[in-house]
């Protein structure tokens, strides 16, 4: 839980103490994950468990009385939560990312953020940045902010808003209704007049994450709640660097959730191979070389993906521009590795792996649906290709 200001405390000790509570929380999440997945219900008890352990505010900055968890701490935390319940892990990720960005940039007004922290001490306070819009394909946001002389009025629809029904705050991207539109983020209370949740989320996986549409109809936001308003393309080097770091945190945080799901699938596969003895065999499947070889292939892929995420996270924490630049590519590599690993687990187990009596098919659905929060493969590949060409041009 967020600490109030007081005598100096060793923040690393605070982080270590908080992360030590992970195993119990993961067990609690895993015990309810199947129920929430089957019913598509919001995991309130899971979020409460994460909150009570102090994990939901791990990245609150030290200047705000928090532990100041790093990106390395964050990916470690989310990989473990992903083993228990991917939906809870995703919801936790977006809240941790918002606190971490505030610690780095201080973009929120002090009074508003202090209020948010007070709510975080009283109970789980979720926050998410709402960017996606139906049919969006680049360009300015369709959501409009109109100045009425005293406040901004937001109107629009946002889609795939993880945690929509339970968000304490929403950071909504929008464009201003001005002759030269500016784009920024507007802080909206989840219970504001004019906010409506359209329960559209009915995905293959991550079913408990409640990524519904959010409708905004003239929602009032005071002038202090408009953050980083600027004409597109006018950001200077410092603003661009800050935005790239924010993107790097999200790339690796959500990749860590995917890794957690894949590890849960791998654990289940190992138990299955150790316990399954077909009628035509006298020993379990784990004794057969072809199964051990296949298991070795998936383990190899997951080790590589984990080392990539943790290594880049450490680099981002050290402020290395090269690490920040590679997280987009890493996200795609990790997604491919975990998807292949879980699909391989299903292939090795046959019918049992596809049965809803076992969690493996849920792990597969969660991994596939995690792509909702990643850029399209071609977007990542085009950016990597452009960067490669630019690097070659500078050397010539």
PAVEX-712015 format. One record per residue (C-alpha): x, y, z; residue number from 1. Coordinates in pm, 1 decimal. Example, Ala and Ser with C-alpha at 12.3 -4.5 7.8 and 13.67 -1.06 7.14 Angstrom:
<sites>
<<1230.0,-450.0,780.0>,1>
<<1367.0,-106.0,714.0>,2>
</sites>
This chain:
<sites>
<<0.0,0.0,0.0>,1>
<<114.3,355.8,-64.4>,2>
<<308.8,499.5,229.3>,3>
<<232.9,842.2,365.7>,4>
<<513.1,1094.4,382.3>,5>
<<731.4,1044.2,688.7>,6>
<<1077.7,938.1,797.1>,7>
<<1310.9,812.9,526.3>,8>
<<1263.7,444.7,443.9>,9>
<<1484.2,220.3,233.6>,10>
<<1266.6,200.2,-77.8>,11>
<<1435.9,-118.2,-199.4>,12>
<<1343.9,-285.8,128.4>,13>
<<985.4,-170.0,76.0>,14>
<<981.2,-314.7,-275.8>,15>
<<1130.0,-645.0,-158.8>,16>
<<879.3,-669.1,125.0>,17>
<<589.4,-603.4,-109.5>,18>
<<702.0,-849.6,-376.8>,19>
<<743.2,-1118.1,-110.4>,20>
<<362.5,-1127.2,-87.2>,21>
<<328.7,-1234.6,-450.8>,22>
<<303.5,-1615.3,-409.9>,23>
<<-4.3,-1596.3,-187.5>,24>
<<-171.6,-1341.8,-416.0>,25>
<<-99.9,-1552.1,-725.3>,26>
<<-257.8,-1855.5,-559.2>,27>
<<-568.1,-1653.3,-474.4>,28>
<<-598.6,-1529.0,-832.1>,29>
<<-555.1,-1875.8,-979.7>,30>
<<-829.4,-2013.6,-754.5>,31>
<<-1091.3,-1776.5,-902.7>,32>
<<-960.7,-1730.0,-1258.9>,33>
<<-1165.5,-2009.4,-1415.6>,34>
<<-1488.5,-1881.8,-1258.3>,35>
<<-1441.0,-1525.6,-1383.1>,36>
<<-1336.1,-1648.2,-1726.7>,37>
<<-1640.0,-1871.4,-1763.5>,38>
<<-1887.5,-1607.3,-1644.0>,39>
<<-1710.7,-1300.2,-1785.1>,40>
<<-1741.1,-1133.3,-1444.0>,41>
<<-1511.5,-863.6,-1312.0>,42>
<<-1245.7,-996.4,-1068.3>,43>
<<-1316.4,-759.5,-778.3>,44>
<<-1175.9,-1003.3,-519.7>,45>
<<-856.8,-1044.5,-720.8>,46>
<<-803.7,-670.6,-751.9>,47>
<<-870.1,-636.8,-379.0>,48>
<<-603.9,-899.1,-305.4>,49>
<<-350.9,-717.2,-524.4>,50>
<<-436.1,-391.3,-349.6>,51>
<<-415.1,-531.2,2.9>,52>
<<-67.9,-668.1,-71.8>,53>
<<46.9,-320.0,-177.9>,54>
<<114.7,-438.6,-532.9>,55>
<<-127.9,-201.5,-704.7>,56>
<<76.2,102.3,-598.3>,57>
<<428.2,-43.6,-620.8>,58>
<<535.7,219.6,-876.0>,59>
<<417.1,526.6,-683.1>,60>
<<715.8,759.8,-670.4>,61>
<<920.0,807.4,-353.0>,62>
<<840.0,1179.8,-352.4>,63>
<<474.6,1085.0,-314.6>,64>
<<545.7,843.2,-30.0>,65>
<<560.6,533.4,-248.9>,66>
<<813.8,256.6,-289.7>,67>
<<923.6,383.7,-632.2>,68>
<<920.3,42.9,-800.8>,69>
<<1128.1,27.4,-1118.7>,70>
<<1040.7,-125.6,-1454.8>,71>
<<1247.0,-428.4,-1351.8>,72>
<<1027.7,-464.8,-1042.2>,73>
<<716.2,-414.7,-1253.4>,74>
<<790.7,-687.7,-1506.3>,75>
<<878.5,-926.4,-1223.9>,76>
<<546.6,-851.2,-1054.4>,77>
<<333.3,-877.0,-1367.1>,78>
<<493.4,-1200.7,-1485.0>,79>
<<389.0,-1358.9,-1155.9>,80>
<<36.4,-1214.9,-1162.3>,81>
<<1.5,-1341.6,-1519.2>,82>
<<49.9,-1695.0,-1386.6>,83>
<<-253.4,-1652.4,-1163.6>,84>
<<-502.5,-1454.1,-1370.2>,85>
<<-408.3,-1266.7,-1687.1>,86>
<<-708.9,-1033.2,-1659.7>,87>
<<-609.0,-913.7,-1312.8>,88>
<<-250.8,-877.6,-1432.0>,89>
<<-356.7,-655.2,-1724.6>,90>
<<-569.7,-434.3,-1498.5>,91>
<<-282.7,-405.6,-1251.9>,92>
<<-39.9,-325.0,-1533.4>,93>
<<-229.3,-21.1,-1656.8>,94>
<<-256.2,123.5,-1305.9>,95>
<<113.4,63.5,-1234.7>,96>
<<203.7,229.3,-1564.6>,97>
<<7.5,541.7,-1477.1>,98>
<<173.9,572.9,-1136.0>,99>
<<516.6,517.4,-1291.5>,100>
<<458.3,785.5,-1553.4>,101>
<<353.7,1030.1,-1283.7>,102>
<<672.2,949.4,-1090.8>,103>
<<880.2,1026.9,-1402.0>,104>
<<697.1,1327.3,-1544.2>,105>
<<469.3,1472.6,-1276.2>,106>
<<207.8,1536.6,-1545.6>,107>
<<-92.7,1511.2,-1313.3>,108>
<<-176.1,1823.6,-1110.0>,109>
<<-45.8,1775.5,-756.8>,110>
<<-385.3,1813.8,-588.6>,111>
<<-552.1,1567.0,-824.7>,112>
<<-281.4,1307.5,-783.8>,113>
<<-283.2,1341.6,-404.8>,114>
<<-656.8,1276.6,-416.4>,115>
<<-595.6,967.3,-625.6>,116>
<<-338.4,842.5,-372.6>,117>
<<-582.4,899.9,-87.1>,118>
<<-835.1,684.3,-271.7>,119>
<<-561.4,424.3,-324.4>,120>
<<-509.3,397.9,49.7>,121>
<<-880.7,348.3,115.0>,122>
<<-921.8,71.3,-140.3>,123>
<<-831.3,-41.3,-493.8>,124>
<<-815.1,261.6,-725.2>,125>
<<-774.8,160.2,-1087.4>,126>
<<-674.2,396.9,-1365.7>,127>
<<-623.9,349.1,-1737.0>,128>
<<-534.3,559.2,-2038.1>,129>
<<-814.0,543.9,-2296.8>,130>
<<-681.9,586.7,-2651.2>,131>
<<-843.1,329.0,-2881.1>,132>
<<-1153.3,426.6,-3075.0>,133>
<<-1386.4,220.4,-3297.4>,134>
<<-1247.0,201.9,-3648.7>,135>
<<-945.9,416.1,-3557.7>,136>
<<-660.8,396.7,-3807.6>,137>
<<-421.2,672.0,-3707.1>,138>
<<-469.0,1045.8,-3726.8>,139>
<<-624.8,1271.2,-3464.2>,140>
<<-853.7,1124.1,-3196.4>,141>
<<-1223.2,1138.1,-3284.1>,142>
<<-1300.5,1225.8,-2921.1>,143>
<<-1342.6,1603.1,-2897.6>,144>
<<-1278.7,1844.3,-2610.5>,145>
<<-1474.0,2169.7,-2637.0>,146>
<<-1396.2,2469.7,-2411.1>,147>
<<-1714.3,2623.8,-2270.7>,148>
<<-1548.3,2921.3,-2103.9>,149>
<<-1497.5,2748.5,-1767.9>,150>
<<-1411.1,2388.3,-1841.2>,151>
<<-1351.5,2135.7,-2114.5>,152>
<<-1644.1,1920.2,-2233.8>,153>
<<-1547.4,1578.2,-2371.1>,154>
<<-1758.9,1389.3,-2622.1>,155>
<<-1668.2,1063.2,-2792.4>,156>
<<-1638.9,686.2,-2762.0>,157>
<<-1335.8,486.3,-2649.6>,158>
<<-1301.5,113.0,-2707.0>,159>
<<-1111.0,-175.7,-2545.2>,160>
<<-1096.4,12.6,-2213.4>,161>
<<-962.6,-248.8,-1971.1>,162>
<<-1135.5,-224.2,-1633.8>,163>
<<-1396.8,17.9,-1771.3>,164>
<<-1664.1,-60.7,-1514.4>,165>
<<-1430.4,-18.8,-1216.1>,166>
<<-1198.2,267.9,-1310.6>,167>
<<-1156.3,540.1,-1048.5>,168>
<<-991.5,763.2,-1309.4>,169>
<<-969.0,765.5,-1687.9>,170>
<<-692.6,943.6,-1877.0>,171>
<<-873.8,1015.2,-2204.2>,172>
<<-690.8,1114.9,-2522.0>,173>
<<-880.9,1377.3,-2719.5>,174>
<<-839.2,1666.2,-2962.9>,175>
<<-956.6,2016.4,-2892.2>,176>
<<-1229.7,2182.0,-3093.0>,177>
<<-1011.2,2473.4,-3204.6>,178>
<<-908.5,2622.1,-3539.0>,179>
<<-573.3,2450.0,-3492.5>,180>
<<-658.4,2139.0,-3290.5>,181>
<<-435.9,2035.4,-3004.6>,182>
<<-416.7,1681.0,-2872.3>,183>
<<-375.9,1587.5,-2509.7>,184>
<<-495.0,1374.0,-2220.1>,185>
<<-792.4,1471.9,-2004.7>,186>
<<-838.5,1336.5,-1652.4>,187>
<<-1192.6,1207.5,-1603.9>,188>
<<-1340.2,1064.6,-1286.3>,189>
<<-1493.2,724.7,-1351.3>,190>
<<-1819.2,832.0,-1185.4>,191>
<<-1847.7,1165.9,-1370.0>,192>
<<-2179.4,1278.7,-1514.9>,193>
<<-2189.0,1195.6,-1883.1>,194>
<<-1975.3,880.3,-1856.7>,195>
<<-2151.9,562.8,-1966.8>,196>
<<-2015.2,209.7,-1995.8>,197>
<<-2130.5,14.3,-2300.1>,198>
<<-2071.1,-356.5,-2213.6>,199>
<<-1927.0,-458.1,-2549.3>,200>
<<-1639.9,-678.7,-2421.4>,201>
<<-1700.9,-1040.2,-2523.9>,202>
<<-1356.4,-1151.2,-2632.1>,203>
<<-1211.0,-1497.7,-2674.3>,204>
<<-980.1,-1445.9,-2375.4>,205>
<<-904.0,-1196.0,-2097.3>,206>
<<-1276.3,-1221.4,-2039.7>,207>
<<-1265.2,-1078.6,-1687.2>,208>
<<-1073.1,-765.6,-1786.2>,209>
<<-1391.8,-575.5,-1877.4>,210>
<<-1249.9,-397.6,-2181.7>,211>
<<-1582.8,-234.5,-2258.0>,212>
<<-1647.4,81.7,-2458.5>,213>
<<-1668.1,409.3,-2268.0>,214>
<<-1906.9,675.5,-2396.5>,215>
<<-1845.2,1038.1,-2304.3>,216>
<<-2127.2,1287.0,-2349.9>,217>
<<-2022.4,1639.7,-2258.9>,218>
<<-1814.7,1521.6,-1964.2>,219>
<<-1678.4,1816.8,-1768.5>,220>
<<-1302.1,1841.8,-1707.2>,221>
<<-1158.1,2144.6,-1530.3>,222>
<<-865.6,2332.1,-1688.9>,223>
<<-620.9,2164.5,-1448.3>,224>
<<-728.4,1824.3,-1581.1>,225>
<<-600.9,1887.0,-1934.5>,226>
<<-249.9,1741.3,-1966.1>,227>
<<15.6,1786.5,-2235.4>,228>
<<-204.3,1979.9,-2478.3>,229>
<<-0.1,2042.0,-2792.5>,230>
<<-29.2,2065.5,-3168.7>,231>
<<61.4,1723.3,-3315.6>,232>
<<420.8,1712.2,-3430.7>,233>
<<531.5,2003.6,-3213.4>,234>
<<690.3,1800.5,-2933.1>,235>
<<1054.0,1877.8,-2859.0>,236>
<<1330.4,1624.2,-2790.3>,237>
<<1254.5,1607.0,-2416.6>,238>
<<884.2,1541.2,-2473.4>,239>
<<960.9,1281.6,-2739.8>,240>
<<1204.4,1102.8,-2510.7>,241>
<<947.6,1096.7,-2230.1>,242>
<<683.5,953.8,-2464.7>,243>
<<923.5,684.7,-2585.9>,244>
<<1002.4,583.6,-2227.4>,245>
<<631.6,560.0,-2148.8>,246>
<<584.0,336.6,-2453.4>,247>
<<881.3,121.8,-2347.3>,248>
<<727.3,64.8,-2003.8>,249>
<<400.2,-46.0,-2161.2>,250>
<<570.9,-273.1,-2415.5>,251>
<<760.4,-462.5,-2147.2>,252>
<<489.5,-458.1,-1879.4>,253>
<<230.6,-620.3,-2105.3>,254>
<<492.6,-858.2,-2245.2>,255>
<<558.3,-970.2,-1886.9>,256>
<<189.3,-1053.8,-1842.9>,257>
<<208.0,-1270.5,-2155.8>,258>
<<516.8,-1445.2,-2020.7>,259>
<<333.0,-1521.3,-1697.3>,260>
<<50.2,-1686.9,-1887.8>,261>
<<296.1,-1891.6,-2092.0>,262>
<<475.5,-2002.6,-1774.9>,263>
<<145.1,-2115.6,-1623.9>,264>
<<79.7,-2316.6,-1940.9>,265>
<<428.4,-2466.0,-1925.0>,266>
<<379.3,-2565.6,-1560.4>,267>
<<52.0,-2739.1,-1644.9>,268>
<<212.8,-2916.3,-1939.4>,269>
<<495.7,-3049.8,-1722.4>,270>
<<249.0,-3190.7,-1468.3>,271>
<<44.2,-3345.8,-1747.8>,272>
<<345.6,-3518.2,-1903.9>,273>
<<460.3,-3646.0,-1566.3>,274>
<<119.5,-3787.4,-1474.0>,275>
<<-23.4,-3905.4,-1808.1>,276>
<<36.8,-4272.9,-1887.8>,277>
<<-155.5,-4384.0,-2197.1>,278>
<<-296.1,-4738.2,-2208.9>,279>
<<-30.3,-4850.8,-2458.0>,280>
<<258.1,-4734.0,-2234.8>,281>
<<389.4,-4848.7,-1900.9>,282>
<<545.1,-4512.8,-1811.5>,283>
<<433.5,-4146.4,-1826.3>,284>
<<470.3,-3937.7,-2142.9>,285>
<<754.5,-3746.3,-1976.9>,286>
<<977.1,-4052.3,-2026.5>,287>
<<950.8,-4033.8,-2406.2>,288>
<<1232.4,-3847.5,-2585.0>,289>
<<1003.3,-3672.0,-2833.5>,290>
<<800.5,-3513.3,-2553.3>,291>
<<1113.2,-3407.7,-2366.6>,292>
<<1254.5,-3257.5,-2686.8>,293>
<<934.7,-3064.9,-2755.2>,294>
<<928.4,-2942.7,-2395.9>,295>
<<1289.9,-2836.0,-2433.0>,296>
<<1201.4,-2628.8,-2739.4>,297>
<<928.2,-2435.6,-2557.2>,298>
<<1147.9,-2388.4,-2251.9>,299>
<<1425.3,-2252.0,-2473.0>,300>
<<1188.4,-2000.9,-2630.6>,301>
<<1054.6,-1883.9,-2295.0>,302>
<<1401.9,-1846.3,-2144.8>,303>
<<1501.8,-1625.9,-2437.6>,304>
<<1186.8,-1415.7,-2408.6>,305>
<<1228.9,-1373.1,-2032.7>,306>
<<1593.5,-1272.3,-2063.9>,307>
<<1500.4,-1021.3,-2333.1>,308>
<<1227.5,-857.4,-2123.5>,309>
<<1425.9,-845.2,-1800.9>,310>
<<1743.2,-731.6,-1975.0>,311>
<<1570.7,-447.7,-2158.6>,312>
<<1380.8,-346.8,-1844.0>,313>
<<1711.2,-306.7,-1660.7>,314>
<<1842.8,-102.8,-1952.2>,315>
<<1538.1,126.2,-1950.6>,316>
<<1581.4,172.9,-1574.4>,317>
<<1940.4,283.0,-1642.0>,318>
<<1819.6,534.4,-1899.8>,319>
<<1975.6,358.8,-2198.8>,320>
<<1828.9,495.6,-2523.0>,321>
<<1917.1,173.7,-2708.7>,322>
<<1706.2,-31.3,-2466.6>,323>
<<1411.0,206.8,-2501.1>,324>
<<1434.5,184.1,-2880.6>,325>
<<1418.3,-196.9,-2881.7>,326>
<<1113.7,-261.6,-2664.4>,327>
<<870.0,-249.8,-2956.1>,328>
<<1059.7,-524.1,-3135.0>,329>
<<1090.9,-714.6,-2806.5>,330>
<<716.5,-704.1,-2753.5>,331>
<<659.2,-867.8,-3092.0>,332>
<<928.1,-1131.6,-3031.2>,333>
<<783.3,-1215.2,-2689.8>,334>
<<430.0,-1236.9,-2824.0>,335>
<<541.1,-1476.9,-3095.5>,336>
<<739.4,-1689.0,-2848.8>,337>
<<462.7,-1722.8,-2590.7>,338>
<<193.0,-1787.6,-2850.8>,339>
<<401.1,-2063.6,-3006.7>,340>
<<483.8,-2211.6,-2664.8>,341>
<<121.0,-2231.9,-2553.7>,342>
<<4.3,-2364.1,-2890.8>,343>
<<275.0,-2630.1,-2867.8>,344>
<<152.2,-2725.4,-2520.7>,345>
<<-198.5,-2773.7,-2659.6>,346>
<<-65.6,-2980.3,-2950.1>,347>
<<134.1,-3206.6,-2716.2>,348>
<<-160.9,-3276.9,-2488.5>,349>
<<-426.9,-3332.1,-2755.3>,350>
<<-789.0,-3343.7,-2643.3>,351>
<<-718.1,-3277.8,-2272.0>,352>
<<-547.2,-2951.7,-2363.4>,353>
<<-862.8,-2827.7,-2535.4>,354>
<<-1100.0,-2936.5,-2259.9>,355>
<<-1252.9,-2669.7,-2039.5>,356>
<<-1194.6,-2904.0,-1746.9>,357>
<<-832.7,-2791.2,-1764.2>,358>
<<-684.6,-2437.3,-1770.8>,359>
<<-460.6,-2484.0,-2076.8>,360>
<<-725.2,-2376.1,-2327.4>,361>
<<-784.3,-2061.2,-2117.2>,362>
<<-413.0,-1982.8,-2123.9>,363>
<<-419.9,-2009.7,-2502.9>,364>
<<-720.8,-1778.9,-2529.8>,365>
<<-563.0,-1525.2,-2291.4>,366>
<<-236.9,-1519.4,-2486.8>,367>
<<-419.6,-1467.9,-2815.8>,368>
<<-640.1,-1191.9,-2672.8>,369>
<<-341.0,-1012.2,-2523.2>,370>
<<-275.8,-882.5,-2874.5>,371>
<<-565.3,-641.5,-2819.0>,372>
<<-326.5,-412.4,-2632.5>,373>
<<-31.0,-445.0,-2873.3>,374>
<<26.1,-262.2,-3202.6>,375>
<<-33.7,-465.1,-3517.4>,376>
<<265.4,-672.0,-3628.3>,377>
<<305.2,-472.9,-3949.4>,378>
<<323.9,-147.6,-3753.5>,379>
<<608.6,-281.3,-3540.0>,380>
<<789.1,-436.3,-3835.0>,381>
<<762.2,-119.9,-4043.9>,382>
<<906.8,85.4,-3757.1>,383>
<<1192.9,-162.7,-3709.8>,384>
<<1263.3,-159.9,-4083.1>,385>
<<1262.3,219.6,-4096.9>,386>
<<1499.2,236.4,-3801.2>,387>
<<1732.6,-12.1,-3968.7>,388>
<<1741.9,194.4,-4288.7>,389>
<<1801.2,516.2,-4094.6>,390>
<<2088.6,355.6,-3905.7>,391>
<<2246.7,236.6,-4231.5>,392>
<<2208.6,582.9,-4386.1>,393>
<<2389.0,744.7,-4094.2>,394>
<<2682.3,505.8,-4137.4>,395>
<<2716.2,572.3,-4511.3>,396>
</sites>
